[in-house]
Amino acid sequence: MKFKLGNVQSFYDEGNKYMELLKTLGFVFELCPSGSQYWVTPRSENTVEINTLEELLELVDKVGNLIIDKESITIYDDYIE
């Protein structure tokens, strides 16, 4: 199944290891107007193909906790209500 892939955190400092990991998953970052942090661009249309429980667990091992619903997987990398 193909899922839309998103994340929770909005802003990242330059050189943040997690930001570099997200780049490997296709996330695109832009420098914020403040010039001190980066944010995921709205153009980042990321998807991930997950067909087995093993593939899902590999993603968990790579990025940490996930929030999963019928159409999307969200990387739980910050606080969310």
Buried (B, 14 or more C-beta within 10 A) or exposed (E): EEBEBBBEBEBBEEEBEBBEBBEEBEBBBEEEEEEEBBBBEEEBEBEBEBEEEEEBEEBEEEBEEBEEEEEBBBBBBEEEE
